[in-house]
Amino acid sequence: MQSAGVLGVVLQHKVVIYRREPLILHIQSAYGRMMRVVADILRQWGRRLAVPSVLAVLCAGCYNAAPPSDEWLMDNFRSHRADFDSIVAIVGSAADDDFVRYPPDTTSMYDPETGKDRPVLLRNEADSLFVAALGDERRARLDSLLHSIDCTGIVCYPPNEMTGIVCFSYGNMDGFTVQYVYRQNRPADMVFHDDRDLHEMWREYALDKANKPMPRKKLDDQWSIEYCP
C-alpha cells in the first residue's frame, strides 16, 4: 500500500508536468513572436534615427572642443614668424607633386619579441618619398621647429602651392583641424573674417557647409589661420 501511494504521487506529479509543458511552450512561442516584432520595429526606426543621432553627437563635439583662441594663434605666429617660414622652406625642398602628410599616421602592432605593442608608421608612397627626401638632419630640424611653435604636423599639396601647419585637431569623421595655412599665390577673391571668432564660425559651418562661409582669418599676404574639415 505504501509503494502504491508513492507511485500515485509520482504519477500525479508527472501529469502536472505534462500539463505545464504545453503552457510553457505556448508562453515561450508568444514571447518569441513578440520579440521578433519589437526587433522589426527597432530596425525600421533605427535606420531613421541613426543618421540624425550620429550628426547630433558629432555636432555636439564641435561645441565641446577647446581649440586655442584666435588671439593666441595670431600672437604665436608673430612671435615665431621666422620658424613658420623655415618650415615652409624645408617642406618645399622635399615635397614632390603629391599630397603629403607629416608625420605619417601611426598604428600599433604586436611585437612577439617584447610581448608588447609598438607604434608603426602608416605611410603611403608619397609620405615615404617625402620622409626619404628629408633625410635625418632636415627631419630633425623640422620636428624641432614644429615643437617650438606648438604645432603637431604638416599637410602639403604642392600643385596648389599650399602648406598647412596643424596646430589643433579635434574629432575624426566630422571633426576639424586648426591650421596655419601658407599659399604662395593666394586667390584674389579669397574671403577672410577678421572680425569673427573662428571657433564660433566653425559651429555654424559644421551644420551647413554648403551655405556657410569657411572660417578663415588673414595674417598677411600669404599666411592665414583656417578651420579645416
Rosetta blueprint (number, residue, H / E / L):
1 M L
2 Q H
3 S H
4 A H
5 G H
6 V H
7 L H
8 G H
9 V H
10 V H
11 L H
12 Q H
13 H H
14 K H
15 V H
16 V H
17 I H
18 Y H
19 R H
20 R H
21 E H
22 P H
23 L H
24 I H
25 L H
26 H H
27 I H
28 Q H
29 S H
30 A H
31 Y H
32 G H
33 R H
34 M H
35 M H
36 R H
37 V H
38 V H
39 A H
40 D H
41 I H
42 L H
43 R H
44 Q H
45 W H
46 G H
47 R H
48 R H
49 L H
50 A H
51 V H
52 P H
53 S H
54 V H
55 L H
56 A H
57 V H
58 L H
59 C H
60 A H
61 G H
62 C H
63 Y H
64 N H
65 A L
66 A L
67 P L
68 P L
69 S L
70 D H
71 E H
72 W H
73 L H
74 M H
75 D H
76 N H
77 F H
78 R H
79 S H
80 H L
81 R H
82 A H
83 D H
84 F H
85 D H
86 S H
87 I H
88 V H
89 A H
90 I H
91 V H
92 G H
93 S H
94 A H
95 A L
96 D L
97 D L
98 D L
99 F L
100 V E
101 R E
102 Y E
103 P L
104 P L
105 D E
106 T E
107 T E
108 S E
109 M E
110 Y E
111 D E
112 P L
113 E L
114 T L
115 G L
116 K E
117 D E
118 R E
119 P E
120 V E
121 L E
122 L E
123 R L
124 N L
125 E H
126 A H
127 D H
128 S H
129 L H
130 F H
131 V H
132 A H
133 A H
134 L H
135 G H
136 D H
137 E H
138 R H
139 R H
140 A H
141 R H
142 L H
143 D H
144 S H
145 L H
146 L H
147 H H
148 S H
149 I L
150 D L
151 C L
152 T L
153 G E
154 I E
155 V E
156 C E
157 Y E
158 P H
159 P H
160 N H
161 E L
162 M E
163 T E
164 G E
165 I E
166 V E
167 C E
168 F E
169 S E
170 Y E
171 G L
172 N L
173 M L
174 D L
175 G L
176 F E
177 T E
178 V E
179 Q E
180 Y E
181 V E
182 Y E
183 R E
184 Q L
185 N L
186 R L
187 P L
188 A L
189 D L
190 M L
191 V L
192 F L
193 H L
194 D L
195 D L
196 R L
197 D L
198 L H
199 H H
200 E H
201 M H
202 W H
203 R H
204 E H
205 Y H
206 A H
207 L H
208 D L
209 K L
210 A L
211 N L
212 K L
213 P L
214 M L
215 P L
216 R E
217 K E
218 K E
219 L L
220 D L
221 D L
222 Q L
223 W E
224 S E
225 I E
226 E E
227 Y E
228 C E
229 P L
